[in-house]
Amino acid sequence: MNDQEYNAKLDELDHLLNDLDVPMEPARVWELLAEVSHHDLQQAGHI
């Protein structure tokens, strides 16, 4: 995933968690967290 995709996922996650007008989508939140975490681990050289 490139930096633009990574930032878009973080923005979507922030929107889902903090915008009171957006219905909570737990499955999507977990999916985004997994993708972002995987990216972070790759960048740190742990994968």
C-alpha positions as CSV (number, residue, x, y, z in Angstrom):
1,M,0.0,0.0,0.0
2,N,1.4,3.4,-0.9
3,D,1.3,6.5,1.3
4,Q,-1.8,7.9,-0.4
5,E,-3.8,4.7,0.3
6,Y,-2.5,4.5,3.8
7,N,-3.6,8.1,4.6
8,A,-6.9,7.5,3.0
9,K,-7.5,4.4,5.2
10,L,-6.5,6.5,8.3
11,D,-8.9,9.2,7.2
12,E,-11.7,6.7,6.7
13,L,-11.0,5.2,10.1
14,D,-11.0,8.6,11.8
15,H,-14.3,9.4,10.1
16,L,-16.0,6.1,11.2
17,L,-14.8,6.6,14.8
18,N,-15.4,10.3,15.3
19,D,-18.2,11.5,13.1
20,L,-21.4,11.3,15.1
21,D,-23.5,11.4,11.8
22,V,-21.9,8.2,10.5
23,P,-23.3,4.9,11.6
24,M,-20.7,2.6,13.3
25,E,-19.5,-0.2,11.1
26,P,-17.5,-2.5,13.4
27,A,-16.4,-4.9,10.6
28,R,-15.0,-2.0,8.5
29,V,-13.2,-0.5,11.5
30,W,-11.5,-3.8,12.3
31,E,-10.7,-4.3,8.6
32,L,-9.1,-0.9,8.4
33,L,-7.2,-1.4,11.7
34,A,-5.8,-4.7,10.3
35,E,-4.6,-3.1,7.1
36,V,-3.0,-0.1,8.8
37,S,-1.3,-2.3,11.4
38,H,0.0,-4.6,8.7
39,H,1.4,-1.6,6.8
40,D,3.0,-0.2,10.0
41,L,4.6,-3.6,10.8
42,Q,6.0,-3.8,7.3
43,Q,7.5,-0.3,7.5
44,A,9.1,-1.1,10.9
45,G,10.7,-4.3,9.4
46,H,8.8,-6.7,11.6
47,I,7.2,-8.6,8.7
